[in-house]
Amino acid sequence: MVGRVLSTDCIDRYRRMTPAERLRETVDLLAFADAALDALPARERERRLAIFREQHRRSNEALLRGLGLR
C-alpha cells in the first residue's frame, strides 16, 4: 500500500476550512509552484514540463480508453 500523502491532522484541518480558505490555500500553493518552476534554468524547466505534458497525455488516453472512446 502506498503511504498517505497528507497526515490525518492535515486532512482534518482542510475539512474545517471554509471554501474561501481552501481556495486561498490552492492559489498560494499554485503561486509557490509557479515561482519554483520559474526559478529553474530554462532547459530544466522545459524538461520537467515535457514530462508533465506526457503524463497528462497518457492520463487522458487511459481515460478515453476506459470510457470506450479509443
N, C-alpha and C positions, 0 to 999 in steps of 0.2 A: 504494500500500500504506500502511496505517495504521502509524504508528510504534509501537514497543514501549512498553508501559505500565511494565514493570519492566526494569531492566538485567540483563544476564546474571549479573553478580556477585550481585545481589539474589536472582535466581531460584536460583542455586546455594546461597546462604545458607539460603533456605527449604527446599531439598531436604535439607540437612544437619540441619535441626531435627527434634526428636522430635515426635510428635503432641501431647504436652503443651505443648511450646514454641509450636507453631503455634496451638494453642487459646488460649494466653495472649496471643499476638500479636493474634489475632482479637478477643478480649474487650477488649484495650486499645484497639484501633482503633475498635471499636463505642462504647466509653465516650467516646473523644475526639470522635467524630462526634456523639454524643448531646449532649455538652456544647456543642459548636459550634452545633448546632441550637437548643438551649435559650437560647443567648446572643442569638439573633436577636429582633428585635421580633415580637410575635405575628402581625402581618399578613404579614410577610416569611416567617416560619416556615410559616404556612398556605399561602402561595403556592407555596413550594418543595415542601411535602408534597402539594399538589394536583397539581403537575407529576409528582411521583414516582408517585402513585396512577394517573394517566392513562397513564404509560409502562408501569406494571405491568399495567394492564387491557389495553392494546394487545398487550403481550407474551403475555399469557395467551390472548387471542383468536387471535393468529398461531399459537400452539402448538396450540390446538384445531382451527384450520383445517388445519394441517399433518397432524394426526392424523385428519382427516376427520370430526371430531365437530361441525363447524359448517358 
